[in-house]
Amino acid sequence: MADKTGNTAVVSVVWVGLTNSNDARRFRTLMDEHGTGDITPLGAQLLGLANITFTGLRYGSDRDGSTVTIAEAENAAGSHFDHDTLDAIAEVAALLPRGRG
């Protein structure tokens, strides 16, 4: 994602399927507490994003039944989105529907 001045944000979105909605609720509760763990984006090196560190400070999550969506956003190298903008990007990204395939 980029703004009109060329600042670029990188967003990681992951869908985690659990056995049931109770497990998903507990998992989301755990993940929503900063510092309890994180999910490392797969393929970051292949996409040229290996130097991006997802801190979990710009974070969004959602749950739909037994599926939890987790999204994080960070500035790409040389970009300057503020914390609130990155946080809003992550919160919106967490609402993306799970792809089928």
C-alpha positions in Angstrom: 0.0 0.0 0.0 1.4 3.4 -0.9 0.2 7.0 -0.4 0.5 9.8 -3.0 3.9 10.9 -1.8 5.4 7.4 -2.2 5.3 6.2 1.4 4.8 2.4 1.4 3.3 0.2 4.1 3.8 -3.5 4.3 0.9 -5.6 5.6 1.0 -9.2 6.8 -2.3 -11.0 7.0 -2.7 -14.6 8.2 -5.8 -16.7 8.7 -5.5 -19.4 11.4 -8.0 -22.2 11.4 -8.6 -23.8 14.7 -10.7 -26.9 15.7 -13.7 -24.9 17.1 -14.9 -21.4 17.9 -13.9 -21.8 21.6 -10.3 -22.5 20.7 -10.4 -19.6 18.2 -11.7 -17.2 20.8 -8.9 -18.3 23.3 -6.3 -18.0 20.6 -7.4 -14.5 19.6 -7.5 -13.4 23.2 -3.9 -14.6 23.6 -2.7 -13.0 20.3 -4.4 -9.7 21.1 -2.2 -9.2 24.1 1.0 -7.6 22.9 4.2 -9.6 23.8 2.5 -13.0 24.0 3.8 -14.2 20.6 3.7 -13.4 16.9 3.4 -15.1 13.6 6.3 -14.8 11.2 5.3 -14.0 7.6 6.1 -16.8 5.2 7.8 -15.9 2.0 9.1 -12.5 3.2 12.5 -13.1 1.8 11.1 -14.1 -1.6 9.1 -10.9 -1.7 12.1 -8.8 -0.8 10.7 -8.0 2.7 13.2 -9.9 4.8 14.4 -6.6 6.3 10.9 -5.7 7.6 10.4 -6.4 11.3 6.8 -6.8 12.3 6.6 -5.5 15.9 3.0 -6.2 16.6 2.5 -2.6 17.6 0.3 -1.9 14.5 -2.1 -4.8 14.8 -5.6 -5.9 14.0 -7.5 -9.1 14.5 -10.9 -10.6 13.7 -12.6 -13.9 14.4 -15.2 -15.7 12.3 -16.2 -19.0 13.9 -13.1 -21.1 14.2 -10.9 -18.9 12.0 -8.8 -16.0 13.4 -7.4 -13.3 11.1 -4.3 -11.5 12.3 -2.9 -8.5 10.5 0.2 -6.3 11.1 1.4 -3.3 9.3 4.8 -1.6 9.2 6.6 1.1 7.2 8.6 -0.1 4.2 12.2 1.1 4.1 12.3 4.9 3.9 8.6 5.4 4.5 7.0 7.5 7.1 3.4 6.5 8.0 2.6 7.4 11.6 1.6 4.8 14.2 -2.2 5.6 14.0 -2.3 5.2 10.2 -0.4 1.9 10.3 -2.7 0.7 13.1 -5.7 1.6 11.0 -4.3 -0.2 8.0 -3.8 -3.4 10.1 -7.3 -3.1 11.6 -8.9 -2.9 8.1 -6.6 -5.7 6.8 -7.8 -8.0 9.5 -11.3 -7.7 8.1 -10.3 -9.2 4.7 -12.1 -12.3 3.8 -10.2 -15.6 3.8 -9.2 -16.6 0.3 -10.2 -19.9 -1.0 -7.8 -22.0 -2.9 
